[in-house]
């Protein structure tokens, strides 16, 4: 039974990572206004304090700009993951490279004496190419021994947890509670879950509110500063 061909295409992916869309930024501004008002109300109307410095102007714009700066890493990391290839794809790339070297070696060996005189050089081209072919063959033999590549799902989850840590620190700095709650039946989610949902959907890290709740829990385990204090009894 034929197997699927490796997707190596001899082309390098050059597309630049993207930041959040304007639509997502508008949603974040709306969420910030809603949740900061709630935080202010929960603290008696006068105790809510934003970050000490807001170089991007109004608190709403500052909140969005800081988040955009933090998630730029996630967008770039996801872009890098698109370039990752598995062992089969790596072997296909190797075979293509080795064929090119061998073809160049054969052409160098088959040069006519007349062409050799037109192409004088202090370098022994044949010896150099022969060495490159041998080196490439050694490299190809190492491919089967390489560690197993993580799946795209595992990589995306790692990016999502790290992104959550960065974003939730911004959320906490702006006085919005960092809690991990989501109730699908009631259609409710904590501010932290809703903010991550907007960002994740925009970056094509599509996750349900329940999954994002678990992501926040994982982020809090890695970054204890994100764990909310125990309520005063």
Secondary structure, 3 states (H helix, E strand, C coil): CCCCCCCCCCCCCCCCCCCCCHHHHHHHHHHHHHHHHHHHHHCCCCCCCCCCCCCCCCHHHHHHHHHHHHHHHHHHHHHHHCCCCCHHHHHHHHHHHHHHHHHHHHHHHCCCHHHHHHCCCCCCHHHHHHHHHHHHHHHHHHHHHCCCCCCHHHHHHHHHHHHHHHHHHHHHHCCCCCCCCEECCCCEECHHHHHHHHHHHHCCCCCCHHHHHHHHHHHHHHCHHHCCCCCCC
